[in-house]
């Protein structure tokens, strides 16, 4: 379990270096939605705005909550493993 915690922390460190990618996709989807609204069909505009909405929800709500949950679970697993290692 201690190795699992280390793996989660290393993954989060790697993700921190690439954190700029998600907002970039959000901005790109916003630009595409604007372009579709101005020059595309109604169907394209609706799909583009739905995609943009999903990116905003993901960036601002889901991804931070998921990361916090992973960190919390890893910390609990590490604490349990250390307690168990101390018992033996």
C-alpha positions, 0 to 999 in steps of 0.5 A: 500500500505504501507503494500505491501512495508513492505512485499516486503522488508521482502521478499527481506531480506529473499531472501538475506539470501538464495541468495547462493542457486541460484549460487549453482544450477548454479555450479551444472548445470555446473558440470552436463553439463561437466559430460554429455559432457564427458560421456553422449550422445550428446542430454544430453550434449546439454540439460545440457549446455542449462540449464547451460546457463539459470542459468547464464542468470538468476543469472547475468541478470534476477533476479537482474533486477526483484528484482530492479523492485519489489523494485522500484514498492514497493517504488512508491506504498509506496510514493503514499500511504503516499501522499494519507494518507496525503491528507485525 
